[in-house]
Amino acid sequence: MSGSKQPLSVLVVIHTAELEVLLLERAAHPSFWQSVTGSREGNEALAETARREVFEETGIAPTAGTLSNWHIANTFTIFPAWRQRYPEGVSENVEHVFGLCLPERIVITPAPDEHRDWQWLPWPEAAARCFSWSNRDAIQLLPRTLTRT
């Protein structure tokens, strides 16, 4: 059975100005650490997808920090374990990268059906812990991204 998930998503690197990054551990895949991710619903703008996913996965209010579009899009092959969520024949996803800068570390409320744990890490450690190359690469860009803003 094929799903209806759109192959258009966001990756949101949640971080502090001190370059600490929030990572979430996937509930169904222990040891798979990542930033917030999620697919667009309907015709919502990608910034709205980012805000919605941050709130759904962490409980962080959309107004808690500054959301920025990093203007990076990554195309990747969808892992076979998740391919049934997409329409028949869809094997690639386009992921748009955003950052959410918070004034400081905060305690989050992870969505229990999606995430089993969370932690704040310095950006090099966070990048090394990510299972996804696109997530790792985005976190590695964080110091340069903050200098541009």
N, C-alpha and C positions, 0 to 999 in steps of 0.2 A: 504494500500500500504506500502510495506517495503522499507526501505532506504538501502544505501550501506556503511554507516559509519562503520569504523573498531572499534571493541570493545577493542582497544588498544590506550591509551591516555597518555598525560603528564599533570602534575600539576607543575606550575613554581611559586615558592614563590619568588617574587621580593622584595628585601630588601636592606637597607643600612648597613654599618658596625656598625652603632649605633642601629641596630635592629629595625628600622622603617620598616613597611611592607606596600606595596601597595595593596589595595583591590579595586575591581571593583563591581559595582552593576549591576546585570543582567537587561537588558532592558525589557524583557518579564516577569520578575518576580521581581518587586520592593521589596526591603528589603532582597533579596538574594545576599549577599556579598560573594566574592570569590577572589582567586588568578587567574592567567591566567591558562586556561585549554584548551585542544584541542586534537583531534584525529589525529593519524598518517595518512598520505596520501601516498598511494602506498607503496613502500618499503623503504621510507626514514628512516634514522637512528633516534632514539628517540631524540638525542641531536638536530638534524636538525628540528624535529617537535617542540621542545621547542623554538628554535630560531625563527622559522616561526610564531608560535602562539604569542609569545611576540610581535613581530613586527606588526602582523595583529591586535591584540587586543589593543595595547598601543601606537604604533608608535616608541617604543624604538628600536634603532638600535642594531643588534646582537653584535656589538663591544663596546657597551656603558658600559658594565660591565663584570664580570667574571661568566660564567655559570658553575655550578657544578652538577654532577649527585650524588644524595644522596643515590643511591642504595637501594631505598625503592620501593616496588610495593604493591599497595593495590587493592584488588578485592572487588567490590561492586555491588549491584543490581542497574541497571539503573532505574531512576525514570520513572514511566509510562508516564509522559508528554513528555519524550524524546525518548521513546522506538521505535517509528515509524521511527526514523532516521537510525536504524540498520536493518540488515537482519532479516527476519522472524525467530522467535525462539530464538534470542539473548536477554538475560536478564541480563547478567553480563558484566562488563568492568574491564580491568586491567589497572590501572593508575600508571605511573612511576613518581617519585618525583624528581624535579630539583630545584636548587636555582639559582637566578641571583642576585649577589651582585653589587650594584651601588655605586659609590663614594659618592653620596649625593642624596637627594630627587630631582626629576625632575618633570616638568610639562609633562603630557602625552596627547596624542590625542586618546581617546578611540574610538573603532569601534562603531558607533552609532546604528547599527543593533543588536549589542550584549550587549553593556553596556550603561547605562544612567548616571552614576556618578562614581567618584573615589575619594579615599582619602588615605593619608599616616597616619598610626597609630603605636603607640608603639606595639611591638609584643603581649603582653598579651591582649590588647584591640582588636587587629586584630583577634587573635585566637577566642576570645569570640563572635565576630561578624559573623564569617563564618557559613553558613547554613550546610556545608558539614563536616562530622566527619573527613574525610581523610584530608581535608584542615586544619581544626582546629588542628589535631594531628601533621601535618607537621610543622605548624607555632610554635607549642609548642616545637618542636625539634630544632628550630633555634638557640638558645643560645649554645646548645651543639654541633651543627653542625659547627658553626663558630669557636669554640675552637679547633676542630680537624684539621682545615685547617691551 
